[in-house]
C-alpha cells in the first residue's frame, strides 16, 4: 500500500494542535501544499515541498503561536539572576530555621555532638529541598510569563522587565573581577553567621568536654559560662543582624566600594571589641572546665587562661585586621 505523504504530514501537524483548530488548519495546509506542487508531481516533489515546510512539530507550534521552550531568551537572563539571588538566601533561612527549631526542642537525652551530626545531614537535605522548591516555583512563574506574553518581539528584557537600550549602560557600573562579590561569598557569610550565633547561644550544650567512643559521645561538661554569655545576648543579636544586613547589601551591590569597606571596618571593630570584652570576663570559662583542663595538662589556672583567652584575643584581632585590609584592598581596585 502506497503511503500518502501529504496526508501523513498533515496528520503529524494537526495532532499537535487543539481539537477545534485541526480541521481548519488541515484544509489550509493541504491547500498550501497543493499550491506549492507542480501540476504533474511525483513523490520526490512531495518530499521537497514537505522539507520546505519543515518539521511538523515546529510548524504546529507556529500555528499555536506558543514557545517550544520553557524559558526563552526574553526572560532567561532575569530568571537566572533571580535564581542566583533567591536560592542561597532561601537555603540559609531554612537552615537557620531548622537549627532554631532543633535547639528549642532539644531534650538533652542524647549527646549534643551526636545530635549535631544528624542535624547537619538533615540541614543539607532541607537546603536541597528548599532549593528545589524555589527553583520549581520561580521556573513556573517565568514559564507562565513566557506563555502569556503577547509581544511578538522576543528580545531579552532587563531586570526591570523593560526592553534594553544603550541608555541602560549609564546605570551599570563596570565591576572588576578582583572587587566583585560572588553569590558564594554572600552565602558563606550568611552561613557563618548562622553557625556562630548557634554556638554562642547554645555554648553550654555544644562547646565542652566529650567522652566516649564508637557511634556515641557523651557531653560531660560545658567549657563556657552561659550566664556570662547571656549578659551580652542583645548586643550579640544586634551584631548578627548587622552581619546579615551587610551580607544582603553585598548581594545587591555585587562589588566592594569605599563606603562598603568603611562599613565593614566599623562592623569588625565593634564585634571585636564586644567579643574581647566577653572573653576577659572573670567567669567566662566554667570553673569545672578550668579544673578539668589544668589537672589534665598539669598547668596552673593562670597559664591556661593566658594561653586560651590570650590566643583567642590574638586570633580575633588578626582576623579582623585581615578582613578590614581585604575590604579596602578590593575597594581600591579599578
C-alpha angles and dihedrals in degrees: 000000000000114000116235099223093190094057093044091050092049089049092051091052099043097045087067092055131081113273095248092056099047103085095046093046091046091055093045093047094047090051091049093051093048091051091052094050123085118245094257103035134168134199092278090056090052091050091051092052093046090049089053091052089049138203112000092225092055093045092048090050089054090056091049091047090218128128119256091212128076096225114013131199092271093069104014098096093049090044093051093046092052092048091052090051102040103039097060092045093048091047093052093045090051091049093050090048095051092046091050093047091049097052093043089057096038109130099187093233092118127049107268095226090057089049091049091053090054089043090057090056092047091046093053090048092049093049091051090048092049090047091053091047093050091045090051098049095042089049092049091049093052093042088057091047088052093053098043094046105106094186107117092205108091099190114141116267129224124246087270089058091247130128111271119247134173087255088071090068089071089067094049120084120210108250118206114218091235094056098038120113115224125214087239090059091052091046090051091051093051091045093051091050090052091050099048094043089053091048091048099051094040098036093125089059100039112028114062146066121329127191133186139062145233113041096337133067122186120216106231106176140347119250097209134054106243092197090063091047092050091057088068095037097114094047091048091051090052090051090049090050091050090050091052092047091048091050091052090047089054089050090056097043096042092198141060116259133180090254090051091049090052091049090049090051093051091049093048093048094048095046092045092051092047095049093044088054089052092048095052094052108121095235098037091117117054112250092230091056093048092052091047094052096042090052092045095053098026095237134132125260090245092053092049093049091048093051098042103034094034092048092048091051092049091049091049093051095045092047092049091048092051092049092048093048092046091051094053092042092055092043091057095053111111 
